[in-house]
Amino acid sequence: MVRKLPANSFYKIRDPYNFYKAMREDVTLLQSHKKYLSLTTVIVCCLDALAAGSGKATRAKFESFVVKHLPQLTEALEACRPGRRGSATLYDGFRNGFTHLRAPKREFAIVEDHEVDGLWADRVEADGIGEFVAINVDRLAREFLSLLATLEEAP
């Protein structure tokens, strides 16, 4: 037997109002509680969803989207890893890491704003642990929320 529900009780996540609102609320909640692992996971997954549009999520769409909408981040990652596209680093090290491992891949890290003087990304060394390419999770959250606002305003 199939249960019948009234149409007005069904939450339509792809409705632009709900889509952006849910992302904004999740990011704001996690950011306010400094839940950085979950915050980063939500943001990279949301970037994937935004890049996919109404179609299939792909690496190419993700990379193209972040180059267009977060160019300073991709440029900063390129400076940290010469010879490697920043969008590829974001996809491989962070998107894939957080999506599949709930953490960045081994040679990557997230840091707070004050640890990198507000920069988007930098190389960091943790005493006795190793060197990492790190992204600024505070700036990622701020810029992501700003991007959402821009996308919401677009027709």
N, C-alpha and C positions, 0 to 999 in steps of 0.2 A: 504494500500500500504506500502511496506517495502522499506525504502531508502537504496540504495546501496552506499557504501563508498569504496574507493580504500584501499586495504590492508595496504599500506604504510602510510595512514593517521590515522590508528587505533593505539592508544597508548596501548601497551601491558605491563601492570603494573607488571605482574608476570615474565616478562623477567628479569633475575637476574641483568642486568645492570640498568634497570629502577627501579626495586624493591628497591635495596640498595641505589641508587642515590636519589630517592625521599625521602626516610627516612632520609638520611644524610642532604639533603637540608632543609627539614622541621625542623629537630632538630636544625641545625645550625642557621637558621633564628630566631626561637623562643628563642633560648638561647642568641643570640646577642641582642635581644630586651627585655630580662628578662621577658618574658611572661610565668612565671613559671606554671601556671595552665594548659595552653594549651600545654606547653612543656612536662609536666608530663603525660598528657592525651595521647599525641602522642606516647611517649616512651612506656607506658604500653600497648597501643594498638599494637604498632609495635612488642613488645616482644611476645604478643599473636600470631601475624601473623607469626613471625619467628619460634615460637615453633610449630605451626600447620603444617608448611611445606606445602606440597601440599594437605594435608588432612584437617580434621575438627579440629577447635580449641577446646581444652578441658582444664579443670583445671589440670589434670594429666600431659599433655604435657607442659603446662606453668610452673608448679612447677619443673618438671624434667629439663626443659631448663634453668631456672634461677639458679638452684642448680649447673648445669654444667658450665654455662657461667658467672654467677655473684656470685660465692661462698662466697666472702667476704661480700657482701650485705646480703645474706641469713643468714650467721653466725652472723652478727651484729644485725639483727632483732631478731634472737633467743636469743641473750644476753639481748635484751630489753624486751623480753617476754618469760621468762623461761617456759619450758614445751610446747611450741608452735613452730612448724616448721617455720623457717623464710620464706620459700617459701609460706606457707599458709598465713602468715601475709601479705606478698607482694600481694598475689592474692586477699585475702578478703578485706583488709584495703585500699589498693592502687589501684590495677587493677579494682576491682569491684566498688570501690568508684569513681574513675575518669571516668570509662566507663559509669556508670549509673547516677552519681550525679554531675559530673564535679568537684569533689573535693574529698579529702580523706574522709573516713568514720570518724565519730565523734571523736573517740579517737586517731586519727592519724593526722599527719601534714607533710608539707614539709618545709625545712629550707635551707638557703644558707650556702655555704661552711664555711664562717667565723663564723657562729653561733654555729657550732659544731666542730670547729678546724680541719676541713677536714675529720672527721670521716664519715663513710658510714651512720650510723644511731645512734640515741641516744634518751634517754628520755629527754624531755624538759618540762619546766613549763612556761606558759605565765601568768604574773601577773594578778590575778583576773579572769582568764579565765579557767585555768585547766592544767592538765598534759597530755602529748601526747607522742606517739612513733613517732619520726620524721625521715624522710630520707632526705639526703643531695641531693637536686635537681641538684646542680652544678656538683657534683661527678657523679650522675646518668647520666647526659648528656655526660660528658667526657668519662665515661666507656662504655656507649652505643655506642658512635661514634667509640671508639676503637674496640668494639665487631663487629660492622659493617665492619670495615676494615679487621678484621681477617676472617670473614665469606666471604667477597668478594674474598679474596686470596685463599680460599679453593676451590678445584676442584668441 
